[in-house]
Amino acid sequence: MNLELFAAYIKVRAASLNHGGEEQLAKQERGKKMHRRLLAVAMASVLSFSVAKDAAAAPFGVFHRAGSESTTGKLINFSVRNDTKEPLVFKAGDQQYTLQPGKSLPLKLHEGESILAVNDTARHAAGSLITTVTSILKGNTLAVS
């Protein structure tokens, strides 16, 4: 048997027993890259969802202001109507109001001020926020039920 022929046979036989080992390694590297990309996309989406959740936590048009800044906003004229079956006691700005059932009360408050429930009702606990004054309320009636 020719020695060159035997060497070629061994080389072919070794390659067939290797089962395409170099191709397998290349596929594994591509798989690792794919997993890294998938992990990066997952982390980015989790981050964007958490930011979106925080942005959506406040109602549209509500900008919370701290301390004296709330009194520097423009004045908003609106009405509050009591749609409950019991008197509603609430605090708007620095004053406390009592509103009988079915009655309306015109208010003029600075944008950013809060309206808080003073007494317990079916939907509002004492001290809970009823609303924050925004320009959306201008000329409208806030129905408290």
N, CA, C and O atoms as CSV, one atom per row, in Angstrom:
chain,resi,resn,atom,element,x,y,z
A,1,MET,N,N,0.840,-1.168,0.000
A,1,MET,CA,C,0.000,0.000,0.000
A,1,MET,C,C,0.892,1.241,0.000
A,1,MET,O,O,1.920,1.291,0.675
A,2,ASN,N,N,0.483,2.206,-0.750
A,2,ASN,CA,C,1.246,3.432,-0.909
A,2,ASN,C,C,1.106,4.265,0.357
A,2,ASN,O,O,0.004,4.407,0.886
A,3,LEU,N,N,2.211,4.816,0.849
A,3,LEU,CA,C,2.227,5.589,2.076
A,3,LEU,C,C,1.450,6.890,1.933
A,3,LEU,O,O,0.781,7.309,2.877
A,4,GLU,N,N,1.521,7.533,0.786
A,4,GLU,CA,C,0.772,8.773,0.558
A,4,GLU,C,C,-0.729,8.515,0.544
A,4,GLU,O,O,-1.521,9.300,1.065
A,5,LEU,N,N,-1.091,7.405,-0.060
A,5,LEU,CA,C,-2.510,7.038,-0.111
A,5,LEU,C,C,-3.039,6.749,1.289
A,5,LEU,O,O,-4.160,7.127,1.631
A,6,PHE,N,N,-2.215,6.072,2.099
A,6,PHE,CA,C,-2.606,5.758,3.461
A,6,PHE,C,C,-2.754,7.054,4.288
A,6,PHE,O,O,-3.698,7.166,5.070
A,7,ALA,N,N,-1.854,8.021,4.133
A,7,ALA,CA,C,-1.921,9.284,4.863
A,7,ALA,C,C,-3.188,10.052,4.475
A,7,ALA,O,O,-3.840,10.642,5.336
A,8,ALA,N,N,-3.538,10.048,3.197
A,8,ALA,CA,C,-4.754,10.722,2.746
A,8,ALA,C,C,-5.980,10.042,3.347
A,8,ALA,O,O,-6.935,10.711,3.742
A,9,TYR,N,N,-5.950,8.695,3.415
A,9,TYR,CA,C,-7.064,7.950,4.001
A,9,TYR,C,C,-7.234,8.319,5.471
A,9,TYR,O,O,-8.354,8.534,5.932
A,10,ILE,N,N,-6.141,8.392,6.198
A,10,ILE,CA,C,-6.204,8.730,7.621
A,10,ILE,C,C,-6.755,10.153,7.798
A,10,ILE,O,O,-7.554,10.409,8.699
A,11,LYS,N,N,-6.326,11.060,6.938
A,11,LYS,CA,C,-6.787,12.455,7.034
A,11,LYS,C,C,-8.293,12.535,6.793
A,11,LYS,O,O,-8.999,13.237,7.517
A,12,VAL,N,N,-8.787,11.820,5.781
A,12,VAL,CA,C,-10.224,11.814,5.478
A,12,VAL,C,C,-10.989,11.151,6.603
A,12,VAL,O,O,-12.046,11.635,7.010
A,13,ARG,N,N,-10.464,10.048,7.107
A,13,ARG,CA,C,-11.125,9.317,8.194
A,13,ARG,C,C,-11.191,10.189,9.457
A,13,ARG,O,O,-12.217,10.199,10.137
A,14,ALA,N,N,-10.125,10.912,9.776
A,14,ALA,CA,C,-10.109,11.776,10.953
A,14,ALA,C,C,-11.109,12.911,10.798
A,14,ALA,O,O,-11.777,13.287,11.761
A,15,ALA,N,N,-11.215,13.458,9.596
A,15,ALA,CA,C,-12.173,14.534,9.359
A,15,ALA,C,C,-13.599,14.035,9.498
A,15,ALA,O,O,-14.460,14.750,10.010
A,16,SER,N,N,-13.860,12.796,9.043
A,16,SER,CA,C,-15.224,12.267,9.152
A,16,SER,C,C,-15.564,11.930,10.599
A,16,SER,O,O,-16.723,12.035,11.000
A,17,LEU,N,N,-14.572,11.528,11.384
A,17,LEU,CA,C,-14.822,11.239,12.796
A,17,LEU,C,C,-14.978,12.520,13.617
A,17,LEU,O,O,-15.586,12.505,14.688
A,18,ASN,N,N,-14.434,13.614,13.120
A,18,ASN,CA,C,-14.530,14.897,13.795
A,18,ASN,C,C,-15.962,15.429,13.762
A,18,ASN,O,O,-16.331,16.270,14.582
A,19,HIS,N,N,-16.763,14.945,12.826
A,19,HIS,CA,C,-18.171,15.344,12.673
A,19,HIS,C,C,-18.324,16.856,12.519
A,19,HIS,O,O,-19.265,17.436,13.059
A,20,GLY,N,N,-17.438,17.484,11.810
A,20,GLY,CA,C,-17.551,18.914,11.575
A,20,GLY,C,C,-17.340,19.714,12.836
A,20,GLY,O,O,-18.092,20.653,13.094
A,21,GLY,N,N,-16.340,19.374,13.632
A,21,GLY,CA,C,-16.074,20.009,14.918
A,21,GLY,C,C,-15.877,21.505,14.817
A,21,GLY,O,O,-16.338,22.245,15.686
A,22,GLU,N,N,-15.205,21.969,13.779
A,22,GLU,CA,C,-14.996,23.403,13.631
A,22,GLU,C,C,-16.321,24.125,13.378
A,22,GLU,O,O,-16.535,25.233,13.869
A,23,GLU,N,N,-17.193,23.498,12.619
A,23,GLU,CA,C,-18.514,24.100,12.376
A,23,GLU,C,C,-19.326,24.152,13.663
A,23,GLU,O,O,-20.047,25.120,13.905
A,24,GLN,N,N,-19.214,23.117,14.488
A,24,GLN,CA,C,-19.927,23.087,15.759
A,24,GLN,C,C,-19.462,24.223,16.667
A,24,GLN,O,O,-20.274,24.885,17.313
A,25,LEU,N,N,-18.136,24.441,16.708
A,25,LEU,CA,C,-17.619,25.526,17.537
A,25,LEU,C,C,-18.118,26.878,17.045
A,25,LEU,O,O,-18.446,27.748,17.851
A,26,ALA,N,N,-18.178,27.059,15.736
A,26,ALA,CA,C,-18.682,28.315,15.185
A,26,ALA,C,C,-20.152,28.511,15.545
A,26,ALA,O,O,-20.566,29.622,15.878
A,27,LYS,N,N,-20.938,27.445,15.479
A,27,LYS,CA,C,-22.350,27.534,15.843
A,27,LYS,C,C,-22.514,27.869,17.324
A,27,LYS,O,O,-23.398,28.642,17.693
A,28,GLN,N,N,-21.660,27.287,18.173
A,28,GLN,CA,C,-21.738,27.579,19.598
A,28,GLN,C,C,-21.417,29.048,19.876
A,28,GLN,O,O,-22.069,29.682,20.705
A,29,GLU,N,N,-20.422,29.580,19.188
A,29,GLU,CA,C,-20.080,30.998,19.363
A,29,GLU,C,C,-21.228,31.884,18.919
A,29,GLU,O,O,-21.540,32.867,19.591
A,30,ARG,N,N,-21.863,31.558,17.804
A,30,ARG,CA,C,-23.018,32.337,17.351
A,30,ARG,C,C,-24.154,32.250,18.361
A,30,ARG,O,O,-24.855,33.232,18.601
A,31,GLY,N,N,-24.332,31.078,18.949
A,31,GLY,CA,C,-25.366,30.903,19.971
A,31,GLY,C,C,-25.100,31.754,21.207
A,31,GLY,O,O,-26.024,32.335,21.777
A,32,LYS,N,N,-23.838,31.828,21.621
A,32,LYS,CA,C,-23.482,32.659,22.775
A,32,LYS,C,C,-23.757,34.131,22.486
A,32,LYS,O,O,-24.273,34.852,23.340
A,33,LYS,N,N,-23.409,34.575,21.269
A,33,LYS,CA,C,-23.676,35.961,20.891
A,33,LYS,C,C,-25.174,36.238,20.901
A,33,LYS,O,O,-25.606,37.305,21.337
A,34,MET,N,N,-25.967,35.283,20.423
A,34,MET,CA,C,-27.423,35.444,20.387
A,34,MET,C,C,-27.977,35.559,21.801
A,34,MET,O,O,-28.858,36.379,22.063
A,35,HIS,N,N,-27.459,34.732,22.718
A,35,HIS,CA,C,-27.922,34.796,24.105
A,35,HIS,C,C,-27.568,36.133,24.747
A,35,HIS,O,O,-28.374,36.692,25.491
A,36,ARG,N,N,-26.376,36.653,24.470
A,36,ARG,CA,C,-25.979,37.951,25.014
A,36,ARG,C,C,-26.886,39.057,24.490
A,36,ARG,O,O,-27.302,39.933,25.248
A,37,ARG,N,N,-27.191,39.018,23.199
A,37,ARG,CA,C,-28.077,40.025,22.611
A,37,ARG,C,C,-29.474,39.937,23.222
A,37,ARG,O,O,-30.086,40.958,23.535
A,38,LEU,N,N,-29.969,38.724,23.387
A,38,LEU,CA,C,-31.289,38.524,23.974
A,38,LEU,C,C,-31.331,39.053,25.405
A,38,LEU,O,O,-32.313,39.675,25.808
A,39,LEU,N,N,-30.281,38.812,26.165
A,39,LEU,CA,C,-30.206,39.313,27.532
A,39,LEU,C,C,-30.193,40.838,27.541
A,39,LEU,O,O,-30.856,41.458,28.372
A,40,ALA,N,N,-29.447,41.443,26.626
A,40,ALA,CA,C,-29.390,42.910,26.557
A,40,ALA,C,C,-30.756,43.495,26.196
A,40,ALA,O,O,-31.162,44.507,26.767
A,41,VAL,N,N,-31.461,42.877,25.265
A,41,VAL,CA,C,-32.794,43.347,24.877
A,41,VAL,C,C,-33.768,43.196,26.036
A,41,VAL,O,O,-34.587,44.084,26.275
A,42,ALA,N,N,-33.689,42.078,26.760
A,42,ALA,CA,C,-34.578,41.861,27.900
A,42,ALA,C,C,-34.331,42.906,28.989
A,42,ALA,O,O,-35.281,43.431,29.568
A,43,MET,N,N,-33.081,43.205,29.267
A,43,MET,CA,C,-32.767,44.208,30.290
A,43,MET,C,C,-33.253,45.590,29.858
A,43,MET,O,O,-33.777,46.346,30.676
A,44,ALA,N,N,-33.084,45.923,28.591
A,44,ALA,CA,C,-33.536,47.224,28.100
A,44,ALA,C,C,-35.054,47.340,28.168
A,44,ALA,O,O,-35.582,48.399,28.509
A,45,SER,N,N,-35.758,46.259,27.846
A,45,SER,CA,C,-37.220,46.323,27.880
A,45,SER,C,C,-37.733,46.422,29.317
A,45,SER,O,O,-38.706,47.133,29.569
A,46,VAL,N,N,-37.107,45.731,30.254
A,46,VAL,CA,C,-37.510,45.832,31.658
A,46,VAL,C,C,-37.300,47.256,32.155
A,46,VAL,O,O,-38.145,47.795,32.872
A,47,LEU,N,N,-36.192,47.864,31.784
A,47,LEU,CA,C,-35.916,49.232,32.181
A,47,LEU,C,C,-36.942,50.191,31.587
A,47,LEU,O,O,-37.426,51.085,32.280
A,48,SER,N,N,-37.276,50.015,30.315
A,48,SER,CA,C,-38.236,50.923,29.691
A,48,SER,C,C,-39.635,50.728,30.266
A,48,SER,O,O,-40.378,51.700,30.400
A,49,PHE,N,N,-40.013,49.501,30.609
A,49,PHE,CA,C,-41.324,49.282,31.203
A,49,PHE,C,C,-41.407,49.917,32.586
A,49,PHE,O,O,-42.448,50.469,32.945
A,50,SER,N,N,-40.332,49.852,33.368
A,50,SER,CA,C,-40.378,50.450,34.702
A,50,SER,C,C,-40.467,51.966,34.605
A,50,SER,O,O,-41.149,52.593,35.416
A,51,VAL,N,N,-39.794,52.566,33.631
A,51,VAL,CA,C,-39.879,54.015,33.433
A,51,VAL,C,C,-41.275,54.393,32.971
A,51,VAL,O,O,-41.831,55.389,33.433
A,52,ALA,N,N,-41.853,53.605,32.059
A,52,ALA,CA,C,-43.202,53.894,31.559
A,52,ALA,C,C,-44.228,53.768,32.675
A,52,ALA,O,O,-45.176,54.551,32.738
A,53,LYS,N,N,-44.047,52.789,33.556
A,53,LYS,CA,C,-44.984,52.608,34.668
A,53,LYS,C,C,-44.964,53.824,35.591
A,53,LYS,O,O,-46.017,54.288,36.028
A,54,ASP,N,N,-43.772,54.343,35.890
A,54,ASP,CA,C,-43.670,55.521,36.744
A,54,ASP,C,C,-44.291,56.740,36.080
A,54,ASP,O,O,-44.921,57.558,36.749
A,55,ALA,N,N,-44.120,56.865,34.789
A,55,ALA,CA,C,-44.686,58.008,34.077
A,55,ALA,C,C,-46.207,57.941,34.038
A,55,ALA,O,O,-46.877,58.974,34.051
A,56,ALA,N,N,-46.756,56.726,33.990
A,56,ALA,CA,C,-48.198,56.569,33.912
A,56,ALA,C,C,-48.867,56.550,35.279
A,56,ALA,O,O,-50.092,56.464,35.359
A,57,ALA,N,N,-48.094,56.627,36.353
A,57,ALA,CA,C,-48.674,56.551,37.691
A,57,ALA,C,C,-49.501,57.777,38.032
A,57,ALA,O,O,-50.453,57.675,38.806
A,58,ALA,N,N,-49.166,58.929,37.478
A,58,ALA,CA,C,-49.918,60.156,37.748
A,58,ALA,C,C,-50.904,60.405,36.615
A,58,ALA,O,O,-50.585,60.143,35.456
A,59,PRO,N,N,-52.086,60.902,36.926
A,59,PRO,CA,C,-53.044,61.217,35.873
A,59,PRO,C,C,-52.489,62.256,34.912
A,59,PRO,O,O,-51.609,63.036,35.276
A,60,PHE,N,N,-52.995,62.267,33.698
A,60,PHE,CA,C,-52.532,63.190,32.672
A,60,PHE,C,C,-52.723,64.631,33.126
A,60,PHE,O,O,-53.793,64.999,33.611
A,61,GLY,N,N,-51.710,65.422,32.971
A,61,GLY,CA,C,-51.818,66.836,33.277
A,61,GLY,C,C,-51.614,67.183,34.738
A,61,GLY,O,O,-51.741,68.350,35.107
A,62,VAL,N,N,-51.300,66.206,35.586
A,62,VAL,CA,C,-51.098,66.495,37.001
A,62,VAL,C,C,-49.605,66.673,37.236
A,62,VAL,O,O,-48.816,65.753,37.021
A,63,PHE,N,N,-49.235,67.855,37.674
A,63,PHE,CA,C,-47.843,68.133,37.980
A,63,PHE,C,C,-47.776,68.464,39.462
A,63,PHE,O,O,-48.341,69.465,39.904
A,64,HIS,N,N,-47.097,67.638,40.220
A,64,HIS,CA,C,-47.030,67.846,41.659
A,64,HIS,C,C,-46.022,68.945,41.956
A,64,HIS,O,O,-44.905,68.943,41.437
A,65,ARG,N,N,-46.430,69.869,42.787
A,65,ARG,CA,C,-45.554,70.972,43.164
A,65,ARG,C,C,-45.376,70.946,44.666
A,65,ARG,O,O,-46.279,70.558,45.408
A,66,ALA,N,N,-44.241,71.347,45.090
A,66,ALA,CA,C,-43.941,71.283,46.513
A,66,ALA,C,C,-44.038,72.660,47.145
A,66,ALA,O,O,-43.666,73.661,46.533
A,67,GLY,N,N,-44.539,72.705,48.369
A,67,GLY,CA,C,-44.530,73.890,49.204
A,67,GLY,C,C,-45.128,75.125,48.580
A,67,GLY,O,O,-46.241,75.093,48.056
A,68,SER,N,N,-44.388,76.212,48.638
A,68,SER,CA,C,-44.906,77.503,48.204
A,68,SER,C,C,-45.069,77.592,46.696
A,68,SER,O,O,-45.757,78.486,46.202
A,69,GLU,N,N,-44.450,76.681,45.959
A,69,GLU,CA,C,-44.598,76.712,44.509
A,69,GLU,C,C,-46.048,76.499,44.089
A,69,GLU,O,O,-46.466,76.981,43.037
A,70,SER,N,N,-46.825,75.770,44.914
A,70,SER,CA,C,-48.203,75.480,44.541
A,70,SER,C,C,-49.062,76.740,44.504
A,70,SER,O,O,-50.072,76.775,43.801
A,71,THR,N,N,-48.682,77.760,45.241
A,71,THR,CA,C,-49.475,78.984,45.239
A,71,THR,C,C,-49.048,79.948,44.133
A,71,THR,O,O,-49.697,80.973,43.925
A,72,THR,N,N,-47.977,79.636,43.431
A,72,THR,CA,C,-47.542,80.519,42.347
A,72,THR,C,C,-48.188,80.146,41.022
A,72,THR,O,O,-48.031,80.873,40.041
A,73,GLY,N,N,-48.921,79.013,40.966
A,73,GLY,CA,C,-49.599,78.608,39.742
A,73,GLY,C,C,-50.766,79.533,39.443
A,73,GLY,O,O,-51.206,80.294,40.305
A,74,LYS,N,N,-51.254,79.461,38.233
A,74,LYS,CA,C,-52.375,80.344,37.876
A,74,LYS,C,C,-53.652,79.895,38.575
A,74,LYS,O,O,-53.798,78.727,38.938
A,75,LEU,N,N,-54.566,80.828,38.756
A,75,LEU,CA,C,-55.830,80.526,39.426
A,75,LEU,C,C,-56.766,79.792,38.466
A,75,LEU,O,O,-56.889,80.153,37.295
A,76,ILE,N,N,-57.416,78.766,38.982
A,76,ILE,CA,C,-58.345,77.952,38.203
A,76,ILE,C,C,-59.728,78.095,38.830
A,76,ILE,O,O,-59.895,77.871,40.029
A,77,ASN,N,N,-60.717,78.466,38.022
A,77,ASN,CA,C,-62.112,78.552,38.467
A,77,ASN,C,C,-62.822,77.258,38.092
A,77,ASN,O,O,-62.808,76.844,36.932
A,78,PHE,N,N,-63.442,76.623,39.081
A,78,PHE,CA,C,-64.216,75.402,38.842
A,78,PHE,C,C,-65.204,75.229,39.989
A,78,PHE,O,O,-65.199,75.995,40.953
A,79,SER,N,N,-66.047,74.216,39.870
A,79,SER,CA,C,-67.041,73.922,40.912
A,79,SER,C,C,-66.842,72.511,41.425
A,79,SER,O,O,-66.343,71.637,40.716
A,80,VAL,N,N,-67.239,72.304,42.671
A,80,VAL,CA,C,-67.247,70.973,43.274
A,80,VAL,C,C,-68.694,70.652,43.622
A,80,VAL,O,O,-69.375,71.454,44.261
A,81,ARG,N,N,-69.167,69.468,43.198
A,81,ARG,CA,C,-70.540,69.042,43.487
A,81,ARG,C,C,-70.480,67.771,44.326
A,81,ARG,O,O,-69.705,66.861,44.033
A,82,ASN,N,N,-71.306,67.715,45.376
A,82,ASN,CA,C,-71.377,66.559,46.254
A,82,ASN,C,C,-72.464,65.613,45.747
A,82,ASN,O,O,-73.653,65.904,45.879
A,83,ASP,N,N,-72.059,64.485,45.170
A,83,ASP,CA,C,-73.014,63.483,44.688
A,83,ASP,C,C,-73.221,62.346,45.685
A,83,ASP,O,O,-73.805,61.319,45.339
A,84,THR,N,N,-72.750,62.519,46.913
A,84,THR,CA,C,-72.976,61.493,47.936
A,84,THR,C,C,-74.275,61.791,48.668
A,84,THR,O,O,-74.941,62.785,48.380
A,85,LYS,N,N,-74.637,60.925,49.617
A,85,LYS,CA,C,-75.873,61.110,50.376
A,85,LYS,C,C,-75.608,61.687,51.755
A,85,LYS,O,O,-76.507,61.742,52.594
A,86,GLU,N,N,-74.389,62.112,51.985
A,86,GLU,CA,C,-74.024,62.685,53.278
A,86,GLU,C,C,-73.189,63.938,53.048
A,86,GLU,O,O,-72.596,64.094,51.981
A,87,PRO,N,N,-73.132,64.828,54.025
A,87,PRO,CA,C,-72.324,66.046,53.858
A,87,PRO,C,C,-70.854,65.695,53.615
A,87,PRO,O,O,-70.310,64.773,54.223
A,88,LEU,N,N,-70.241,66.432,52.736
A,88,LEU,CA,C,-68.837,66.229,52.402
A,88,LEU,C,C,-68.026,67.377,52.991
A,88,LEU,O,O,-68.265,68.546,52.688
A,89,VAL,N,N,-67.067,67.021,53.836
A,89,VAL,CA,C,-66.180,68.020,54.428
A,89,VAL,C,C,-64.816,67.812,53.762
A,89,VAL,O,O,-64.245,66.723,53.814
A,90,PHE,N,N,-64.309,68.875,53.137
A,90,PHE,CA,C,-63.023,68.767,52.464
A,90,PHE,C,C,-62.204,70.021,52.687
A,90,PHE,O,O,-62.733,71.083,53.015
A,91,LYS,N,N,-60.905,69.877,52.504
A,91,LYS,CA,C,-59.983,70.987,52.665
A,91,LYS,C,C,-59.405,71.302,51.292
A,91,LYS,O,O,-58.859,70.424,50.625
A,92,ALA,N,N,-59.528,72.554,50.875
A,92,ALA,CA,C,-58.989,73.018,49.603
A,92,ALA,C,C,-58.101,74.211,49.886
A,92,ALA,O,O,-58.570,75.243,50.366
A,93,GLY,N,N,-56.829,74.072,49.591
A,93,GLY,CA,C,-55.907,75.143,49.942
A,93,GLY,C,C,-55.765,75.201,51.450
A,93,GLY,O,O,-55.435,74.202,52.089
A,94,ASP,N,N,-56.018,76.382,52.022
A,94,ASP,CA,C,-55.922,76.561,53.472
A,94,ASP,C,C,-57.276,76.557,54.153
A,94,ASP,O,O,-57.337,76.646,55.380
A,95,GLN,N,N,-58.372,76.456,53.397
A,95,GLN,CA,C,-59.711,76.537,53.982
A,95,GLN,C,C,-60.400,75.183,53.982
A,95,GLN,O,O,-60.125,74.316,53.153
A,96,GLN,N,N,-61.302,75.033,54.938
A,96,GLN,CA,C,-62.111,73.825,55.046
A,96,GLN,C,C,-63.541,74.160,54.646
A,96,GLN,O,O,-64.073,75.190,55.060
A,97,TYR,N,N,-64.162,73.310,53.850
A,97,TYR,CA,C,-65.518,73.530,53.351
A,97,TYR,C,C,-66.400,72.348,53.727
A,97,TYR,O,O,-65.935,71.213,53.824
A,98,THR,N,N,-67.697,72.639,53.939
A,98,THR,CA,C,-68.706,71.594,54.129
A,98,THR,C,C,-69.719,71.747,53.007
A,98,THR,O,O,-70.293,72.818,52.807
A,99,LEU,N,N,-69.926,70.668,52.287
A,99,LEU,CA,C,-70.815,70.691,51.120
A,99,LEU,C,C,-71.938,69.688,51.336
A,99,LEU,O,O,-71.695,68.490,51.486
A,100,GLN,N,N,-73.176,70.189,51.351
A,100,GLN,CA,C,-74.342,69.334,51.574
A,100,GLN,C,C,-74.602,68.464,50.329
A,100,GLN,O,O,-74.184,68.821,49.227
A,101,PRO,N,N,-75.293,67.319,50.506
A,101,PRO,CA,C,-75.558,66.421,49.363
A,101,PRO,C,C,-76.326,67.134,48.245
A,101,PRO,O,O,-77.298,67.845,48.500
A,102,GLY,N,N,-75.875,66.933,47.014
A,102,GLY,CA,C,-76.529,67.500,45.843
A,102,GLY,C,C,-76.198,68.953,45.569
A,102,GLY,O,O,-76.648,69.497,44.561
A,103,LYS,N,N,-75.440,69.592,46.419
A,103,LYS,CA,C,-75.118,71.016,46.258
A,103,LYS,C,C,-73.775,71.182,45.552
A,103,LYS,O,O,-72.939,70.279,45.556
A,104,SER,N,N,-73.587,72.354,44.947
A,104,SER,CA,C,-72.336,72.714,44.281
A,104,SER,C,C,-71.707,73.905,44.976
A,104,SER,O,O,-72.392,74.708,45.610
A,105,LEU,N,N,-70.404,74.008,44.850
A,105,LEU,CA,C,-69.674,75.112,45.451
A,105,LEU,C,C,-68.636,75.600,44.441
A,105,LEU,O,O,-67.764,74.833,44.032
A,106,PRO,N,N,-68.722,76.875,44.035
A,106,PRO,CA,C,-67.699,77.398,43.123
A,106,PRO,C,C,-66.399,77.660,43.892
A,106,PRO,O,O,-66.423,78.190,45.003
A,107,LEU,N,N,-65.275,77.286,43.294
A,107,LEU,CA,C,-63.968,77.481,43.923
A,107,LEU,C,C,-63.023,78.170,42.950
A,107,LEU,O,O,-63.168,78.066,41.732
A,108,LYS,N,N,-62.070,78.863,43.511
A,108,LYS,CA,C,-61.002,79.499,42.745
A,108,LYS,C,C,-59.704,79.173,43.476
A,108,LYS,O,O,-59.390,79.778,44.501
A,109,LEU,N,N,-58.951,78.206,42.939
A,109,LEU,CA,C,-57.730,77.737,43.595
A,109,LEU,C,C,-56.546,77.821,42.631
A,109,LEU,O,O,-56.708,77.862,41.412
A,110,HIS,N,N,-55.372,77.844,43.212
A,110,HIS,CA,C,-54.152,77.851,42.412
A,110,HIS,C,C,-53.889,76.463,41.833
A,110,HIS,O,O,-54.154,75.444,42.470
A,111,GLU,N,N,-53.369,76.452,40.633
A,111,GLU,CA,C,-53.002,75.185,39.991
A,111,GLU,C,C,-51.940,74.492,40.844
A,111,GLU,O,O,-50.965,75.115,41.265
A,112,GLY,N,N,-52.141,73.191,41.096
A,112,GLY,CA,C,-51.217,72.416,41.907
A,112,GLY,C,C,-51.680,72.194,43.329
A,112,GLY,O,O,-51.134,71.338,44.025
A,113,GLU,N,N,-52.692,72.955,43.788
A,113,GLU,CA,C,-53.192,72.761,45.152
A,113,GLU,C,C,-54.004,71.466,45.219
A,113,GLU,O,O,-54.567,71.013,44.223
A,114,SER,N,N,-54.047,70.890,46.412
A,114,SER,CA,C,-54.743,69.626,46.618
A,114,SER,C,C,-56.081,69.841,47.298
A,114,SER,O,O,-56.246,70.765,48.095
A,115,ILE,N,N,-57.032,68.982,46.978
A,115,ILE,CA,C,-58.321,68.930,47.679
A,115,ILE,C,C,-58.332,67.614,48.430
A,115,ILE,O,O,-58.255,66.543,47.828
A,116,LEU,N,N,-58.429,67.700,49.765
A,116,LEU,CA,C,-58.354,66.526,50.626
A,116,LEU,C,C,-59.667,66.308,51.358
A,116,LEU,O,O,-60.327,67.267,51.759
A,117,ALA,N,N,-60.048,65.044,51.533
A,117,ALA,CA,C,-61.240,64.704,52.315
A,117,ALA,C,C,-60.907,64.862,53.797
A,117,ALA,O,O,-59.852,64.424,54.255
A,118,VAL,N,N,-61.820,65.494,54.542
A,118,VAL,CA,C,-61.620,65.669,55.981
A,118,VAL,C,C,-62.363,64.579,56.737
A,118,VAL,O,O,-61.864,64.061,57.736
A,119,ASN,N,N,-63.558,64.227,56.262
A,119,ASN,CA,C,-64.325,63.169,56.918
A,119,ASN,C,C,-64.362,61.924,56.022
A,119,ASN,O,O,-64.074,61.994,54.827
A,120,ASP,N,N,-64.719,60.793,56.623
A,120,ASP,CA,C,-64.826,59.545,55.864
A,120,ASP,C,C,-66.111,59.529,55.052
A,120,ASP,O,O,-67.170,59.898,55.558
A,121,THR,N,N,-66.025,59.107,53.805
A,121,THR,CA,C,-67.200,58.867,52.969
A,121,THR,C,C,-67.096,57.438,52.439
A,121,THR,O,O,-66.168,56.706,52.783
A,122,ALA,N,N,-68.049,57.051,51.604
A,122,ALA,CA,C,-68.028,55.689,51.068
A,122,ALA,C,C,-66.785,55.441,50.203
A,122,ALA,O,O,-66.277,54.321,50.153
A,123,ARG,N,N,-66.300,56.483,49.524
A,123,ARG,CA,C,-65.159,56.309,48.614
A,123,ARG,C,C,-63.875,56.987,49.069
A,123,ARG,O,O,-62.802,56.677,48.552
A,124,HIS,N,N,-63.961,57.893,50.014
A,124,HIS,CA,C,-62.782,58.649,50.426
A,124,HIS,C,C,-62.593,58.548,51.933
A,124,HIS,O,O,-63.496,58.861,52.709
A,125,ALA,N,N,-61.410,58.107,52.331
A,125,ALA,CA,C,-61.066,58.071,53.755
A,125,ALA,C,C,-60.630,59.465,54.186
A,125,ALA,O,O,-60.208,60.277,53.363
A,126,ALA,N,N,-60.735,59.731,55.465
A,126,ALA,CA,C,-60.308,61.033,55.979
A,126,ALA,C,C,-58.825,61.232,55.677
A,126,ALA,O,O,-58.006,60.351,55.942
A,127,GLY,N,N,-58.486,62.394,55.121
A,127,GLY,CA,C,-57.103,62.703,54.784
A,127,GLY,C,C,-56.676,62.261,53.400
A,127,GLY,O,O,-55.557,62.554,52.978
A,128,SER,N,N,-57.551,61.557,52.679
A,128,SER,CA,C,-57.160,61.085,51.347
A,128,SER,C,C,-57.308,62.201,50.307
A,128,SER,O,O,-58.092,63.135,50.477
A,129,LEU,N,N,-56.547,62.077,49.248
A,129,LEU,CA,C,-56.558,63.056,48.170
A,129,LEU,C,C,-57.784,62.844,47.287
A,129,LEU,O,O,-57.993,61.751,46.760
A,130,ILE,N,N,-58.584,63.879,47.127
A,130,ILE,CA,C,-59.723,63.817,46.207
A,130,ILE,C,C,-59.233,64.160,44.812
A,130,ILE,O,O,-59.506,63.426,43.862
A,131,THR,N,N,-58.512,65.266,44.677
A,131,THR,CA,C,-57.912,65.635,43.389
A,131,THR,C,C,-56.849,66.689,43.604
A,131,THR,O,O,-56.746,67.277,44.680
A,132,THR,N,N,-56.067,66.920,42.580
A,132,THR,CA,C,-55.110,68.016,42.533
A,132,THR,C,C,-55.589,68.970,41.454
A,132,THR,O,O,-55.936,68.539,40.355
A,133,VAL,N,N,-55.610,70.241,41.751
A,133,VAL,CA,C,-56.138,71.244,40.824
A,133,VAL,C,C,-55.201,71.368,39.615
A,133,VAL,O,O,-54.001,71.602,39.759
A,134,THR,N,N,-55.779,71.205,38.433
A,134,THR,CA,C,-55.042,71.368,37.179
A,134,THR,C,C,-55.872,72.220,36.238
A,134,THR,O,O,-57.032,72.523,36.520
A,135,SER,N,N,-55.286,72.599,35.136
A,135,SER,CA,C,-55.992,73.417,34.151
A,135,SER,C,C,-57.137,72.643,33.501
A,135,SER,O,O,-58.016,73.246,32.887
A,136,ILE,N,N,-57.137,71.331,33.627
A,136,ILE,CA,C,-58.225,70.514,33.078
A,136,ILE,C,C,-59.553,70.846,33.758
A,136,ILE,O,O,-60.611,70.747,33.137
A,137,LEU,N,N,-59.497,71.238,35.026
A,137,LEU,CA,C,-60.713,71.556,35.777
A,137,LEU,C,C,-61.307,72.903,35.415
A,137,LEU,O,O,-62.456,73.168,35.770
A,138,LYS,N,N,-60.579,73.760,34.728
A,138,LYS,CA,C,-61.009,75.123,34.457
A,138,LYS,C,C,-62.389,75.152,33.804
A,138,LYS,O,O,-62.595,74.601,32.723
A,139,GLY,N,N,-63.349,75.823,34.502
A,139,GLY,CA,C,-64.704,75.970,33.988
A,139,GLY,C,C,-65.567,74.725,34.118
A,139,GLY,O,O,-66.723,74.745,33.696
A,140,ASN,N,N,-65.050,73.648,34.687
A,140,ASN,CA,C,-65.808,72.393,34.814
A,140,ASN,C,C,-66.283,72.183,36.240
A,140,ASN,O,O,-65.920,72.924,37.154
A,141,THR,N,N,-67.104,71.154,36.409
A,141,THR,CA,C,-67.603,70.786,37.738
A,141,THR,C,C,-67.024,69.422,38.109
A,141,THR,O,O,-67.137,68.458,37.353
A,142,LEU,N,N,-66.408,69.362,39.275
A,142,LEU,CA,C,-65.869,68.115,39.804
A,142,LEU,C,C,-66.949,67.464,40.637
A,142,LEU,O,O,-67.335,67.993,41.679
A,143,ALA,N,N,-67.446,66.313,40.185
A,143,ALA,CA,C,-68.497,65.594,40.905
A,143,ALA,C,C,-67.838,64.581,41.839
A,143,ALA,O,O,-67.176,63.651,41.379
A,144,VAL,N,N,-68.018,64.757,43.144
A,144,VAL,CA,C,-67.458,63.861,44.143
A,144,VAL,C,C,-68.551,62.878,44.533
A,144,VAL,O,O,-69.605,63.258,45.042
A,145,SER,N,N,-68.274,61.610,44.281
A,145,SER,CA,C,-69.278,60.582,44.625
A,145,SER,C,C,-68.745,59.645,45.656
A,145,SER,O,O,-69.443,58.718,46.068
